[in-house]
């Protein structure tokens, strides 16, 4: 009986693949997508082959199919395919064609998202690092060099993947133009150039672009199909799409079941009940969607990106609270969505069997036997008058070891223009402090010196910014380095030796010595462990500080004791039965290295004090006379709320929540956006919260700066754990400079109704409000 069932499943899969190969047309109709002339609803899920070991691609695609999807969405990351200029790679982990072909064999169509810009919390948004060697470059613009390199990349994409379009018997049904460009710029001619490049590369299936509801107008060129991205409330968020595109099928290009994590911030999750309800809403109206992510996986090696501002590097775990977890196993969401999708299958579709769960093992602890001191394995230095950036050292990822000499003197303050991104500072080989871009900490006190002292600054790059206006993110020491004494006179530190330390997929040459235990210092710890089974496992890195891990030469990614992630997934396909090697690079080092294994992940343990409150004891906000521009009552719904008012020049924005919808004392807000009279968004790059009367920082991440952190699942929450002050509650934001402001949108907390604002007032002012 079991053998017959296997034969039956193989026959169904064979018929599905043959049906795809016969399908020759995919089109955008007046009210529906059309596959071979028949209406078709896309039930899609995003997964990135770069975040899944190649040996496990088929398993993840089988899992997506078993959940009830008919399509997968796939990003290409330019920096994986052209890591070195003019050297293109489509093999191994970068074999996009193989991924598409396996998807077709498993009965899935593919929506391709080739870039050139991708975002995806991926290092530099997918751009190759060497673009930044050109100091004049303006990314995502009509800058000649950028467009030339982008076009060359697109032509290579076409050579590799255009033959796999449905028009050629393959399974690629749509191709995206750029990505969420409206959140970056408004040059529609630029969008048309990228569109033309894709066409010239041989793509003849429908092209489309995507963006958030409020950004669609900025980047929607005439004649290019649009889809909208959102994480909740489809009814409201489809309306902006209809405003720019009255006809054609509705599609959510990115629907978020969870969210990504950043170092030092709590783990994010998404509510299953709400997600099922909203996807049902779309299916009932024959609206298509792509779940971002259906399977997140892991951002291996040094490819994790960062948001800014504030600068927040992202974790290597890209679990995303997705329906298929980081290790590839089904979750509660998976089964809830499988049940839902089973009610909306189209002609010829069936739910396939759910693949067996991946097993886990917990081997004996690692035995460390050798150590390579970073100090004793430095590369040859490049000498310069001022400290050099990593890109100018022709370096992609890793660290730079900077050395100079400090003159003798009394205690002074050592100041840096900026540090990108994290640094340890040593005086005569003694650690005196750390610098952290996340906290804008670029200075520290230097003790007395009765003679000249050697200054060493070890700077680690923790991911180039992948989203927004701060993407030209070159790594290392920026600007001058100065010493300032008690007399406030400054002197510049010059004559630097710059040692590039390449880490990640390729490392600097290392000479190991037997490990016998020594003073902790930055370096590489090598050990071994034994496995008897072909199963996944998790490294427990909670006893380490900050750095990278390699298993059998494969870089798993980064760790940081601040959390929230305290484990690292070790894929079974990167292990082999018997002895296995592990190498840990730790910035601080360890005198007694300990590394254990777990059979489960730890994704939500934050060991860092959350950002401080935006209020001092003596502050009492007072609105200036004439600064009130709007007041009213919000609806008791989760959808985006819009308030229009008379155009007002302002640098400071204040929202006062007078009451909550059910009478509770709390206020919660997920996101705030401001607009000018033309409907253009006021840039949020330089926003800062200057006052919030109440924030919950111990019982959860209720920091007021969450209202402009680009994360729909995070929110400002007034205190609730130890005290619950009653309304009114206020938040005051410095916009960075004066703008003409004419409207505000507010997104309520998305996971539940707690803290929804009822009555409100809005204030705008050029000078800072009194009392602050």
Secondary structure, DSSP 8 states (H G I E B T S, - for coil): -HHHHHHHHHHHHHHHHHHHHH---EEE-SSSEEETTEEE--EEEE--GGGS-GGGHHHHHHHHHHHT-SEEEEE--HHHH-SBTTB---SGGG-HHHHHHHHHHTT-EEEEE--S---TTBGGGG--GGGGGSTT--TTTT-HHHHHHHHHHHHHHHHHHGGGBGGGTSSEEEEE-SSSGGGT---HHHHHHHHHHHHHTT--SEEEEEEETTTGGGG--TT-EEEEEESS-HHHHHHHHHHH--SS--EEEEE-SS---BTTS------HHHHHHHHHHHHHTT-EEEETTSB--B--TT-B-EETTTTEEB-SB--TT-SB-TTS-B-HHHHHHHHHHTTS--TT-----------B------EEEEEEESGGG----EEESS--BTGGGT--SEEEEEEEEE-SBSSEEEEEEEEESEEEEEETTEEEEEEEGGGTB-EEEE--BSS-EEEEEEEE----B-SSTT-----EEEEEEEEE-TT--EEE---EEEEEEE-SSS------EE----S--SEEEEEEEEE-SS-BEEEE-TTS-EEEEEETTEEEEEEETTSS--EEEE-GGG--SEEEEEEEEESS--SS---EEESS-------S-----S--TT---B--TT-EEEEEE--SSSS-EEEEEEEEEEEEEEEEE--BTTS-S--EESEEEEE-TTS-B---TT-EEEEES----SSS---GGGGGSS-TT--EE---SS----S-EEEEEEEEEEEEEEEEEEE--SS--TT-B-EEEEEEESS--BT-
